[in-house]
Amino acid sequence: MTTTTTTTTATTVTTGTAGSRRVDPAAAVARTTPRSSLQETWVQTLSMAWRALKKMRRKPEQFFDVLIQPLLFTAMFAFIFGGAISGSVSNYLPILIPGILAQTALTVCMATGVQLREDMDKGVFDRFKSLPIARIAPLAGPMIADLIRYGIASVLTVVTGLIIGYRPGGGVLGCIGGVALTIIAGWSLAWIFTWLGTMARSAQSVQGISMMIMFPLTFLSNAFVPAKTLPGWLEAFVKVNPVSHVVSAVRDLFNDGAVTAEVGWAVVGCAVVVAVFAPLAVRSYSRKM
């Protein structure tokens, strides 16, 4: 007589009087799939980045902020504040352009958390939890795709500055270095907003909290005015503001073509932000899953 015993907690099936065991392959894979290797995680992240790029192609309105904001803010700030702060627009541009780059990168990366929360609310990430992929891939993939948005915003800011009279003393290499540092800073700061996207309850709340973070970081920095012109207590805050270090580093690259200590501090600051907030975002995302 042949007996068959099946349990819900195990995946082995006992058949025959001799007690031979047969393992259900599908159930065994689901139960014993190991963690993704570094190479597999990278491939999975690129797949998610490709998905985000296809989404951008179908929703071109995602590029409105990177196309309009650099043009509007650069021209508006230059002609409104140039004479009052530096005596002329041309004298103000070496101060303004790096500041606009930092502000634009921060604004663009803020949208990363909002879009993430929208996808989570729509149930997109519920589909990912059934896939044997690394938990960081659905988060890091869209952020890699957003590097294109950071690059477009940075290049448009520089081009607008050149049109209205900015002549960077650092030359082509200095500009390339400044744009690259801006993109790195935007990508690292995006992890903060990604973490907020996994923590908040709605996309509207993510946007509101992000604005509360963005405005102090950008306007209470040396992005638009020299720190020495501020009151002592405010100058002290500006000097420790991470955005100030990024702006100072980009200024050194754009205006002098020099890789100074500020560049090193900016890179270290970006690395610290990623080291702190990337694990927090992945942990919060895993709990939501």
TAMOGI-V559268 format. One record per pair of residues at least 4 apart in sequence whose C-alpha atoms are under 7 Angstrom apart, sorted by the first residue. I is the first residue (numbers start at 1). J is the second residue. D is the distance in whole Angstrom. If there is no record, write none. Layout:
I J D
I J D
//
This chain:
2 15 7
2 16 5
2 17 6
3 15 6
3 16 6
4 13 7
4 14 6
4 15 5
5 13 6
5 14 6
6 13 6
11 23 6
11 24 6
11 27 6
11 28 6
12 21 6
12 22 6
12 23 5
12 24 6
13 21 6
13 22 5
13 23 6
14 19 6
14 20 6
14 21 5
14 22 7
15 19 6
15 20 6
15 21 6
16 20 6
24 28 6
25 29 6
26 30 6
27 31 6
28 32 6
29 33 5
36 40 6
36 41 6
36 133 7
36 134 6
37 41 6
38 42 6
39 43 6
40 44 6
41 45 6
41 134 6
41 137 7
42 46 6
43 47 6
44 48 6
44 133 7
44 137 6
45 49 6
45 137 4
45 138 7
45 140 6
45 141 5
46 50 6
46 141 6
47 51 6
48 52 6
48 137 7
48 138 6
48 141 5
48 142 6
49 53 6
49 141 4
49 142 5
49 144 6
49 145 5
50 54 6
51 55 6
52 56 6
52 142 5
52 145 6
53 57 6
53 145 6
54 58 6
55 59 6
56 60 6
56 62 7
63 67 6
64 68 6
65 69 5
66 70 7
66 108 7
66 149 6
66 152 7
66 153 5
67 153 6
68 72 6
69 73 6
70 74 6
70 104 7
70 153 6
70 156 6
70 157 5
71 75 6
71 156 7
71 157 6
71 160 6
72 76 6
73 77 6
74 78 6
74 100 7
74 157 7
74 160 7
74 161 7
75 79 6
76 80 6
77 81 6
78 82 5
78 89 6
78 92 7
78 93 7
79 89 6
81 85 6
82 86 6
82 87 6
82 88 5
82 89 4
82 92 5
83 87 4
83 88 4
83 89 6
86 91 6
86 92 5
87 91 7
88 92 6
89 93 6
90 165 6
90 166 7
92 96 6
93 97 6
93 166 6
94 166 7
94 255 7
95 99 7
95 224 7
96 100 6
96 223 7
96 224 6
97 101 6
97 158 7
97 161 7
98 102 6
98 247 6
98 250 6
98 251 6
99 103 6
99 223 4
99 224 6
99 247 6
100 104 6
101 105 6
101 154 6
101 157 7
101 182 7
102 106 6
102 182 6
102 247 6
103 107 6
103 218 6
104 108 6
104 153 7
105 109 6
105 150 6
105 182 7
105 186 5
106 110 6
106 186 6
106 214 7
108 150 7
109 186 6
109 187 7
109 189 7
109 190 5
110 190 6
110 193 6
110 210 6
111 115 6
112 116 6
112 190 7
112 193 7
112 194 6
113 117 6
113 193 5
113 194 4
113 196 6
113 197 4
113 206 7
114 118 6
114 197 6
114 203 5
114 206 6
114 207 6
115 119 6
116 120 6
116 197 6
117 121 6
117 197 5
117 198 7
117 202 6
117 203 5
118 122 6
118 203 6
119 123 6
119 124 5
119 125 7
120 124 6
120 125 5
125 129 7
126 289 7
129 289 6
135 282 7
135 286 7
136 140 6
136 282 6
137 141 6
139 143 7
140 144 6
141 145 7
142 146 6
143 147 7
143 187 7
146 150 6
147 151 6
147 183 7
147 187 7
148 152 6
149 153 6
150 154 6
150 183 6
150 186 7
151 155 6
151 183 6
152 156 6
153 157 6
154 158 6
154 179 6
155 159 6
156 160 6
157 161 6
158 162 6
159 163 6
160 164 6
161 165 6
161 166 5
162 166 5
162 167 6
168 254 5
168 255 5
169 254 6
169 255 4
169 256 5
169 257 7
170 174 4
170 175 7
170 253 6
170 254 5
170 255 5
170 256 4
170 257 4
171 175 6
171 257 7
172 176 6
173 177 6
174 178 6
174 253 5
174 254 5
174 257 4
175 179 6
175 253 7
175 254 5
176 180 6
177 181 6
177 253 6
178 182 6
178 250 5
178 253 6
178 254 6
179 183 6
180 184 6
181 185 6
182 186 6
183 187 6
184 188 6
185 189 6
185 270 6
186 190 6
188 270 5
188 273 6
188 274 5
189 273 7
190 194 6
191 195 6
191 274 6
191 277 6
191 278 6
192 196 6
192 277 6
193 197 6
193 210 7
194 198 6
194 281 6
195 199 6
195 277 7
195 280 6
195 281 4
196 200 6
196 206 6
197 206 6
198 281 7
198 284 6
198 285 6
199 284 7
200 205 6
200 206 6
201 205 7
202 206 6
203 207 6
204 208 6
205 209 6
206 210 6
207 211 6
208 212 6
209 213 6
210 214 6
211 215 6
213 217 6
214 218 6
215 219 6
216 220 5
217 221 6
217 241 7
217 243 6
218 223 7
218 243 7
219 223 7
220 238 6
221 238 5
221 241 6
221 243 7
221 244 5
222 226 5
222 227 5
222 238 7
222 244 5
223 244 7
223 247 6
227 235 6
227 238 7
228 235 7
230 234 6
230 235 6
231 235 6
232 236 6
233 237 7
234 238 6
235 239 6
236 240 7
237 241 6
238 244 6
239 244 7
242 246 7
242 269 7
243 247 6
244 248 6
245 249 6
245 262 6
245 265 7
245 266 6
246 250 6
246 266 5
247 251 6
248 252 6
248 262 6
249 253 6
249 262 5
249 263 5
249 266 7
250 254 6
251 255 6
252 256 5
252 257 6
252 258 6
252 259 7
252 260 7
253 257 4
253 258 5
253 259 6
259 263 6
260 264 7
261 265 6
262 266 6
263 267 6
264 268 6
265 269 6
266 270 6
267 271 6
268 272 6
269 273 6
270 274 6
271 275 6
272 276 6
273 277 6
274 278 5
275 279 7
276 280 7
277 281 6
278 282 6
279 283 6
280 284 6
281 285 6
282 286 6
283 287 6
284 288 6
285 289 6
//
